[in-house]
Amino acid sequence: MSAARFFVSGRVQGVAFRAHTREQARRLGLRGHARNLADGRVEVLAVGAADAIERLHAWLHDGPPLARVERVERCAAAEDEAGEGFGIG
C-alpha cells in the first residue's frame, strides 16, 4: 500500500476536474479525495497500490477535456489520511 498527495495547477477548477479524478481513482481502486483549494489548485490524495497511484499521477497531467493542467506537484502522504472510498470536496 502506498500514498501520495498531488497539487494540480492550471485551469482545474470549474471544469469537473474533481469528478473526473474521482472516476479515475475508483477505476484504479484508490482511496482518498480531490478537493479545490482557495488558491485555484486541486489537491488529490491517493492511497492504494503503487502502480495505480502512478497511473493516476500520469492521468493528472492531462485531466479531463476542459482542463488545462500547467503543473502537478507530488508530495508524500500517510495511508491513514484517506477514509473509505474516494470523495470530492
N, CA, C and O atoms as a GROMACS GRO file, in nm:
protein
  356
    1MET      N    1   0.085  -0.118   0.000
    1MET     CA    2   0.000   0.000   0.000
    1MET      C    3   0.089   0.124   0.000
    1MET      O    4   0.187   0.130   0.074
    2SER      N    5   0.054   0.221  -0.083
    2SER     CA    6   0.128   0.346  -0.096
    2SER      C    7   0.032   0.463  -0.082
    2SER      O    8  -0.090   0.446  -0.090
    3ALA      N    9   0.089   0.581  -0.062
    3ALA     CA   10   0.008   0.702  -0.053
    3ALA      C   11   0.084   0.818  -0.114
    3ALA      O   12   0.207   0.826  -0.104
    4ALA      N   13   0.011   0.909  -0.178
    4ALA     CA   14   0.072   1.028  -0.237
    4ALA      C   15  -0.030   1.141  -0.238
    4ALA      O   16  -0.150   1.118  -0.246
    5ARG      N   17   0.021   1.263  -0.229
    5ARG     CA   18  -0.062   1.383  -0.238
    5ARG      C   19  -0.012   1.462  -0.359
    5ARG      O   20   0.108   1.479  -0.379
    6PHE      N   21  -0.107   1.509  -0.439
    6PHE     CA   22  -0.075   1.585  -0.558
    6PHE      C   23  -0.142   1.722  -0.550
    6PHE      O   24  -0.253   1.735  -0.499
    7PHE      N   25  -0.074   1.823  -0.602
    7PHE     CA   26  -0.130   1.956  -0.614
    7PHE      C   27  -0.126   1.990  -0.763
    7PHE      O   28  -0.019   1.999  -0.823
    8VAL      N   29  -0.245   2.009  -0.820
    8VAL     CA   30  -0.258   2.029  -0.964
    8VAL      C   31  -0.294   2.175  -0.990
    8VAL      O   32  -0.391   2.226  -0.936
    9SER      N   33  -0.213   2.242  -1.074
    9SER     CA   34  -0.231   2.383  -1.105
    9SER      C   35  -0.272   2.400  -1.251
    9SER      O   36  -0.246   2.314  -1.335
   10GLY      N   37  -0.335   2.512  -1.278
   10GLY     CA   38  -0.380   2.546  -1.413
   10GLY      C   39  -0.528   2.575  -1.410
   10GLY      O   40  -0.581   2.620  -1.308
   11ARG      N   41  -0.594   2.550  -1.522
   11ARG     CA   42  -0.741   2.564  -1.525
   11ARG      C   43  -0.799   2.430  -1.481
   11ARG      O   44  -0.831   2.344  -1.564
   12VAL      N   45  -0.812   2.415  -1.350
   12VAL     CA   46  -0.854   2.286  -1.294
   12VAL      C   47  -0.976   2.298  -1.203
   12VAL      O   48  -1.023   2.198  -1.149
   13GLN      N   49  -1.026   2.417  -1.184
   13GLN     CA   50  -1.150   2.436  -1.108
   13GLN      C   51  -1.258   2.483  -1.205
   13GLN      O   52  -1.232   2.563  -1.294
   14GLY      N   53  -1.379   2.431  -1.186
   14GLY     CA   54  -1.490   2.468  -1.273
   14GLY      C   55  -1.494   2.391  -1.404
   14GLY      O   56  -1.566   2.429  -1.496
   15VAL      N   57  -1.416   2.283  -1.413
   15VAL     CA   58  -1.412   2.203  -1.536
   15VAL      C   59  -1.435   2.054  -1.506
   15VAL      O   60  -1.397   1.968  -1.585
   16ALA      N   61  -1.498   2.024  -1.393
   16ALA     CA   62  -1.528   1.887  -1.350
   16ALA      C   63  -1.402   1.805  -1.323
   16ALA      O   64  -1.403   1.682  -1.334
   17PHE      N   65  -1.294   1.872  -1.287
   17PHE     CA   66  -1.168   1.802  -1.261
   17PHE      C   67  -1.182   1.704  -1.146
   17PHE      O   68  -1.135   1.590  -1.155
   18ARG      N   69  -1.245   1.747  -1.037
   18ARG     CA   70  -1.258   1.660  -0.920
   18ARG      C   71  -1.342   1.536  -0.950
   18ARG      O   72  -1.307   1.426  -0.911
   19ALA      N   73  -1.453   1.555  -1.020
   19ALA     CA   74  -1.540   1.442  -1.053
   19ALA      C   75  -1.470   1.342  -1.144
   19ALA      O   76  -1.480   1.221  -1.123
   20HIS      N   77  -1.398   1.392  -1.243
   20HIS     CA   78  -1.324   1.303  -1.332
   20HIS      C   79  -1.210   1.233  -1.257
   20HIS      O   80  -1.179   1.117  -1.284
   21THR      N   81  -1.148   1.304  -1.165
   21THR     CA   82  -1.041   1.243  -1.085
   21THR      C   83  -1.098   1.131  -0.999
   21THR      O   84  -1.038   1.024  -0.989
   22ARG      N   85  -1.213   1.154  -0.939
   22ARG     CA   86  -1.277   1.050  -0.858
   22ARG      C   87  -1.307   0.927  -0.944
   22ARG      O   88  -1.284   0.814  -0.901
   23GLU      N   89  -1.356   0.949  -1.065
   23GLU     CA   90  -1.387   0.839  -1.156
   23GLU      C   91  -1.260   0.758  -1.188
   23GLU      O   92  -1.262   0.635  -1.185
   24GLN      N   93  -1.152   0.828  -1.219
   24GLN     CA   94  -1.025   0.760  -1.247
   24GLN      C   95  -0.976   0.683  -1.125
   24GLN      O   96  -0.934   0.567  -1.137
   25ALA      N   97  -0.981   0.747  -1.009
   25ALA     CA   98  -0.932   0.683  -0.886
   25ALA      C   99  -1.014   0.558  -0.854
   25ALA      O  100  -0.957   0.456  -0.814
   26ARG      N  101  -1.143   0.566  -0.869
   26ARG     CA  102  -1.228   0.449  -0.842
   26ARG      C  103  -1.196   0.336  -0.937
   26ARG      O  104  -1.191   0.220  -0.896
   27ARG      N  105  -1.176   0.367  -1.064
   27ARG     CA  106  -1.138   0.263  -1.161
   27ARG      C  107  -1.008   0.194  -1.122
   27ARG      O  108  -0.989   0.075  -1.147
   28LEU      N  109  -0.920   0.271  -1.061
   28LEU     CA  110  -0.789   0.219  -1.022
   28LEU      C  111  -0.789   0.157  -0.882
   28LEU      O  112  -0.687   0.106  -0.837
   29GLY      N  113  -0.903   0.161  -0.815
   29GLY     CA  114  -0.913   0.102  -0.682
   29GLY      C  115  -0.846   0.183  -0.572
   29GLY      O  116  -0.800   0.127  -0.473
   30LEU      N  117  -0.840   0.314  -0.590
   30LEU     CA  118  -0.774   0.401  -0.493
   30LEU      C  119  -0.873   0.461  -0.394
   30LEU      O  120  -0.991   0.480  -0.426
   31ARG      N  121  -0.824   0.491  -0.276
   31ARG     CA  122  -0.898   0.566  -0.175
   31ARG      C  123  -0.839   0.707  -0.169
   31ARG      O  124  -0.727   0.729  -0.214
   32GLY      N  125  -0.914   0.802  -0.114
   32GLY     CA  126  -0.862   0.937  -0.096
   32GLY      C  127  -0.965   1.042  -0.126
   32GLY      O  128  -1.084   1.024  -0.099
   33HIS      N  129  -0.919   1.153  -0.183
   33HIS     CA  130  -1.010   1.263  -0.215
   33HIS      C  131  -0.947   1.357  -0.317
   33HIS      O  132  -0.826   1.355  -0.342
   34ALA      N  133  -1.033   1.439  -0.376
   34ALA     CA  134  -0.992   1.550  -0.462
   34ALA      C  135  -1.070   1.670  -0.413
   34ALA      O  136  -1.192   1.665  -0.401
   35ARG      N  137  -1.000   1.780  -0.384
   35ARG     CA  138  -1.070   1.898  -0.334
   35ARG      C  139  -1.007   2.025  -0.388
   35ARG      O  140  -0.887   2.033  -0.410
   36ASN      N  141  -1.094   2.125  -0.408
   36ASN     CA  142  -1.048   2.256  -0.452
   36ASN      C  143  -0.978   2.327  -0.337
   36ASN      O  144  -1.018   2.316  -0.222
   37LEU      N  145  -0.873   2.400  -0.370
   37LEU     CA  146  -0.804   2.484  -0.273
   37LEU      C  147  -0.833   2.630  -0.305
   37LEU      O  148  -0.865   2.664  -0.419
   38ALA      N  149  -0.823   2.714  -0.206
   38ALA     CA  150  -0.855   2.856  -0.222
   38ALA      C  151  -0.765   2.926  -0.324
   38ALA      O  152  -0.805   3.027  -0.382
   39ASP      N  153  -0.645   2.873  -0.347
   39ASP     CA  154  -0.552   2.937  -0.441
   39ASP      C  155  -0.573   2.893  -0.587
   39ASP      O  156  -0.494   2.929  -0.674
   40GLY      N  157  -0.680   2.815  -0.614
   40GLY     CA  158  -0.712   2.775  -0.750
   40GLY      C  159  -0.660   2.638  -0.789
   40GLY      O  160  -0.692   2.588  -0.897
   41ARG      N  161  -0.581   2.575  -0.704
   41ARG     CA  162  -0.531   2.441  -0.733
   41ARG      C  163  -0.632   2.336  -0.686
   41ARG      O  164  -0.727   2.366  -0.614
   42VAL      N  165  -0.609   2.213  -0.729
   42VAL     CA  166  -0.683   2.098  -0.678
   42VAL      C  167  -0.584   2.008  -0.606
   42VAL      O  168  -0.477   1.976  -0.659
   43GLU      N  169  -0.621   1.968  -0.485
   43GLU     CA  170  -0.541   1.874  -0.408
   43GLU      C  171  -0.600   1.735  -0.426
   43GLU      O  172  -0.721   1.717  -0.415
   44VAL      N  173  -0.514   1.638  -0.455
   44VAL     CA  174  -0.558   1.500  -0.472
   44VAL      C  175  -0.478   1.413  -0.376
   44VAL      O  176  -0.354   1.414  -0.380
   45LEU      N  177  -0.546   1.339  -0.291
   45LEU     CA  178  -0.483   1.242  -0.203
   45LEU      C  179  -0.519   1.104  -0.256
   45LEU      O  180  -0.637   1.075  -0.278
   46ALA      N  181  -0.420   1.020  -0.278
   46ALA     CA  182  -0.444   0.886  -0.332
   46ALA      C  183  -0.372   0.782  -0.247
   46ALA      O  184  -0.254   0.796  -0.216
   47VAL      N  185  -0.446   0.679  -0.209
   47VAL     CA  186  -0.393   0.569  -0.129
   47VAL      C  187  -0.432   0.438  -0.197
   47VAL      O  188  -0.549   0.418  -0.230
   48GLY      N  189  -0.334   0.350  -0.216
   48GLY     CA  190  -0.362   0.222  -0.279
   48GLY      C  191  -0.235   0.161  -0.334
   48GLY      O  192  -0.125   0.191  -0.288
   49ALA      N  193  -0.250   0.076  -0.433
   49ALA     CA  194  -0.136   0.010  -0.496
   49ALA      C  195  -0.047   0.113  -0.565
   49ALA      O  196  -0.096   0.207  -0.627
   50ALA      N  197   0.084   0.094  -0.553
   50ALA     CA  198   0.181   0.190  -0.609
   50ALA      C  199   0.161   0.209  -0.758
   50ALA      O  200   0.169   0.322  -0.807
   51ASP      N  201   0.136   0.102  -0.833
   51ASP     CA  202   0.119   0.116  -0.978
   51ASP      C  203  -0.008   0.193  -1.012
   51ASP      O  204  -0.012   0.265  -1.111
   52ALA      N  205  -0.113   0.178  -0.931
   52ALA     CA  206  -0.236   0.254  -0.953
   52ALA      C  207  -0.213   0.402  -0.926
   52ALA      O  208  -0.266   0.487  -0.999
   53ILE      N  209  -0.137   0.434  -0.824
   53ILE     CA  210  -0.105   0.575  -0.796
   53ILE      C  211  -0.024   0.634  -0.910
   53ILE      O  212  -0.046   0.749  -0.948
   54GLU      N  213   0.068   0.557  -0.966
   54GLU     CA  214   0.147   0.607  -1.080
   54GLU      C  215   0.059   0.632  -1.201
   54GLU      O  216   0.080   0.729  -1.273
   55ARG      N  217  -0.040   0.547  -1.222
   55ARG     CA  218  -0.131   0.566  -1.335
   55ARG      C  219  -0.217   0.691  -1.314
   55ARG      O  220  -0.242   0.766  -1.409
   56LEU      N  221  -0.262   0.713  -1.190
   56LEU     CA  222  -0.338   0.835  -1.162
   56LEU      C  223  -0.250   0.957  -1.180
   56LEU      O  224  -0.293   1.058  -1.237
   57HIS      N  225  -0.127   0.949  -1.133
   57HIS     CA  226  -0.032   1.061  -1.148
   57HIS      C  227  -0.017   1.097  -1.296
   57HIS      O  228  -0.021   1.215  -1.331
   58ALA      N  229   0.000   0.999  -1.381
   58ALA     CA  230   0.013   1.024  -1.525
   58ALA      C  231  -0.114   1.090  -1.579
   58ALA      O  232  -0.106   1.183  -1.659
   59TRP      N  233  -0.231   1.041  -1.536
   59TRP     CA  234  -0.358   1.098  -1.583
   59TRP      C  235  -0.373   1.244  -1.538
   59TRP      O  236  -0.425   1.326  -1.614
   60LEU      N  237  -0.329   1.277  -1.418
   60LEU     CA  238  -0.344   1.412  -1.365
   60LEU      C  239  -0.274   1.517  -1.453
   60LEU      O  240  -0.314   1.633  -1.452
   61HIS      N  241  -0.172   1.478  -1.526
   61HIS     CA  242  -0.100   1.572  -1.613
   61HIS      C  243  -0.188   1.620  -1.730
   61HIS      O  244  -0.162   1.725  -1.788
   62ASP      N  245  -0.290   1.543  -1.763
   62ASP     CA  246  -0.383   1.582  -1.870
   62ASP      C  247  -0.518   1.624  -1.813
   62ASP      O  248  -0.573   1.728  -1.850
   63GLY      N  249  -0.572   1.542  -1.723
   63GLY     CA  250  -0.702   1.570  -1.665
   63GLY      C  251  -0.813   1.554  -1.767
   63GLY      O  252  -0.792   1.498  -1.875
   64PRO      N  253  -0.933   1.602  -1.734
   64PRO     CA  254  -1.047   1.592  -1.826
   64PRO      C  255  -1.033   1.689  -1.943
   64PRO      O  256  -0.947   1.777  -1.941
   65PRO      N  257  -1.116   1.673  -2.045
   65PRO     CA  258  -1.102   1.753  -2.168
   65PRO      C  259  -1.098   1.905  -2.151
   65PRO      O  260  -1.023   1.971  -2.221
   66LEU      N  261  -1.177   1.961  -2.060
   66LEU     CA  262  -1.182   2.107  -2.046
   66LEU      C  263  -1.070   2.164  -1.958
   66LEU      O  264  -1.051   2.286  -1.954
   67ALA      N  265  -0.997   2.078  -1.890
   67ALA     CA  266  -0.889   2.125  -1.802
   67ALA      C  267  -0.766   2.163  -1.884
   67ALA      O  268  -0.744   2.113  -1.994
   68ARG      N  269  -0.686   2.252  -1.827
   68ARG     CA  270  -0.557   2.289  -1.884
   68ARG      C  271  -0.456   2.281  -1.770
   68ARG      O  272  -0.433   2.378  -1.698
   69VAL      N  273  -0.397   2.164  -1.755
   69VAL     CA  274  -0.303   2.141  -1.645
   69VAL      C  275  -0.170   2.204  -1.678
   69VAL      O  276  -0.112   2.179  -1.784
   70GLU      N  277  -0.121   2.286  -1.587
   70GLU     CA  278   0.010   2.351  -1.603
   70GLU      C  279   0.118   2.283  -1.521
   70GLU      O  280   0.234   2.282  -1.561
   71ARG      N  281   0.080   2.228  -1.406
   71ARG     CA  282   0.181   2.170  -1.318
   71ARG      C  283   0.116   2.069  -1.223
   71ARG      O  284   0.004   2.089  -1.176
   72VAL      N  285   0.188   1.960  -1.196
   72VAL     CA  286   0.146   1.862  -1.096
   72VAL      C  287   0.263   1.842  -1.001
   72VAL      O  288   0.370   1.796  -1.040
   73GLU      N  289   0.241   1.879  -0.875
   73GLU     CA  290   0.342   1.860  -0.771
   73GLU      C  291   0.303   1.737  -0.690
   73GLU      O  292   0.186   1.715  -0.660
   74ARG      N  293   0.403   1.656  -0.655
   74ARG     CA  294   0.379   1.535  -0.578
   74ARG      C  295   0.449   1.546  -0.443
   74ARG      O  296   0.565   1.587  -0.436
   75CYS      N  297   0.378   1.507  -0.337
   75CYS     CA  298   0.432   1.508  -0.202
   75CYS      C  299   0.400   1.374  -0.136
   75CYS      O  300   0.312   1.301  -0.181
   76ALA      N  301   0.472   1.345  -0.032
   76ALA     CA  302   0.444   1.224   0.046
   76ALA      C  303   0.313   1.242   0.122
   76ALA      O  304   0.272   1.354   0.152
   77ALA      N  305   0.249   1.132   0.152
   77ALA     CA  306   0.126   1.132   0.232
   77ALA      C  307   0.125   1.004   0.314
   77ALA      O  308   0.198   0.910   0.285
   78ALA      N  309   0.041   1.002   0.416
   78ALA     CA  310   0.027   0.884   0.501
   78ALA      C  311  -0.100   0.809   0.462
   78ALA      O  312  -0.202   0.869   0.429
   79GLU      N  313  -0.092   0.678   0.465
   79GLU     CA  314  -0.206   0.594   0.428
   79GLU      C  315  -0.329   0.623   0.513
   79GLU      O  316  -0.442   0.614   0.464
   80ASP      N  317  -0.309   0.658   0.639
   80ASP     CA  318  -0.422   0.679   0.729
   80ASP      C  319  -0.493   0.814   0.708
   80ASP      O  320  -0.590   0.844   0.777
   81GLU      N  321  -0.446   0.894   0.613
   81GLU     CA  322  -0.512   1.021   0.583
   81GLU      C  323  -0.639   1.002   0.501
   81GLU      O  324  -0.725   1.090   0.499
   82ALA      N  325  -0.652   0.888   0.435
   82ALA     CA  326  -0.769   0.862   0.349
   82ALA      C  327  -0.871   0.778   0.424
   82ALA      O  328  -0.837   0.683   0.494
   83GLY      N  329  -0.995   0.814   0.408
   83GLY     CA  330  -1.104   0.733   0.463
   83GLY      C  331  -1.137   0.621   0.365
   83GLY      O  332  -1.053   0.580   0.285
   84GLU      N  333  -1.258   0.576   0.374
   84GLU     CA  334  -1.305   0.474   0.279
   84GLU      C  335  -1.347   0.541   0.149
   84GLU      O  336  -1.400   0.652   0.151
   85GLY      N  337  -1.325   0.476   0.039
   85GLY     CA  338  -1.368   0.527  -0.090
   85GLY      C  339  -1.287   0.649  -0.134
   85GLY      O  340  -1.181   0.678  -0.079
   86PHE      N  341  -1.340   0.717  -0.233
   86PHE     CA  342  -1.273   0.836  -0.287
   86PHE      C  343  -1.376   0.947  -0.296
   86PHE      O  344  -1.473   0.938  -0.372
   87GLY      N  345  -1.356   1.052  -0.218
   87GLY     CA  346  -1.452   1.161  -0.212
   87GLY      C  347  -1.405   1.287  -0.283
   87GLY      O  348  -1.288   1.299  -0.320
   88ILE      N  349  -1.499   1.379  -0.300
   88ILE     CA  350  -1.463   1.509  -0.352
   88ILE      C  351  -1.515   1.615  -0.256
   88ILE      O  352  -1.618   1.597  -0.191
   89GLY      N  353  -1.442   1.724  -0.248
   89GLY     CA  354  -1.480   1.829  -0.154
   89GLY      C  355  -1.440   1.964  -0.204
   89GLY      O  356  -1.464   2.064  -0.137
   0.00000   0.00000   0.00000
